[in-house]
Amino acid sequence: CQGSSGCGVRRGPNAAMIQVILPAHLRTLARVGGEVAVDIEGQATQRSVLDALEARYPMLRGTIRDHVTQERRPFLRFFACQEDLSHELPDAPLPDAVASGAEPFLIVGAIAGG
């Protein structure tokens, strides 16, 4: 069960399992092959998902959000349910479909230029 995303996870009664899809360069850094799952206690927000993701994969700290300001890095975007959530407040609730695990939270590498 080593390295498995569901290995030995104990969830509380208010925990939610959020599916997160990372861009290829962050999957490589985190040494994962595909979608990852993180447990969230309480309300599912961008902040709670990213906090859980960085706690589980410490090598991602500072790659998605700035270490000091905790703001999203400029060339990353957040999507859920076909909506761009990149400019939403970090503590705004994520859509119910993401909070329930039915839909993933996507972190996408943005493309610069025109």
N, C-alpha and C positions, 0 to 999 in steps of 0.2 A: 504494500500500500504506500510505499515511499514515493513522495512527489505527486501523489494523486490529489486532485482538488477536493475530493470528499473524504479524505482520510482522517478519521478520528475527530470529526467536527461535532461538537455538542452545541446545540442551538437552544437558546432560551425561548420562552413562550412568545415573546414579542420580536423575535429575530426574523429577518427576511434574507433569503438567498438571492443576491443580485448577480446576474450574468453580465460580464464586462468583456467587450471585444476591444482588443488593443491593436494599434498599427504594428506592422511587421518589425520595425526597429525596436519597439518596446517589448514585443514578445520575445525577441532575441535576447535583449538585456535581462528580462525576467526568467529566461530559460523555460518558456512555456510554448506549447505547440499550437494552441488555439484559444478558444474562449476560456476565461477564468471565472470562477465564482467566489464571491465574498459574502460573508455574513454581516448584516447590518442590524444593530440593536436600535430600536426606536424608529423614527421616521427616516425614510430613504430620501436623501438629498445628494446633490453633487459632492458637498463637503464630506458627508458620512461615507459615501462610496469611495471617494479618493483617499480618505483617512484609512479605511479598511484595506484598500488596495496597497497603499504604501506600507501599512503595518505588516501585511502578508508578504509583500515583495519589497523589502527595504531598498533594493538596488534601483527602484523606480523613484525614490524620493528626490525631488528637485527636477525630475524630467518632465512631469506633467504640470506641476505648479512651482512657482518660484519659492525657494526656501524661506525667504523673509516675508514677502507680501502675501504668499499663498494664492496669488493670482495665476490664472491659466497661462501657460506658455503661448506666445503669439502664433506659432504654427501648428497648434493643436485645436481641434474643435470637438464639442460634445454634442452627440445626437441621441435621441430616443424617440421611438414611435414616429419616425420620419420627420422629426422637428429638430431644428438647430437650437440647442439649449446653451450655447456658448456664452451668451450675454445675460443669461438668467442669474439671479442672485444665488450664491453658493448654498444658502440654506432654504431655498424654495423647494417644496416637495417635488420629487420626480413623479412622472405619470404613474397611475395605478398599475398599468401593465408592466412597467419596469419593477416597481415595488413588489409585485406578486411573483416576479420571475418569468412571466409570460413573454416579455420582450427584453432584449439586452440593452445595456447602456453602452454606447459606442464612443470610443475615443479615436478620432480620425486625424491623420496628418493632413494639414491644409496645404494647398498648392498655391504658391505665390506667382504673380505675373498675370498676364491676360491673354 
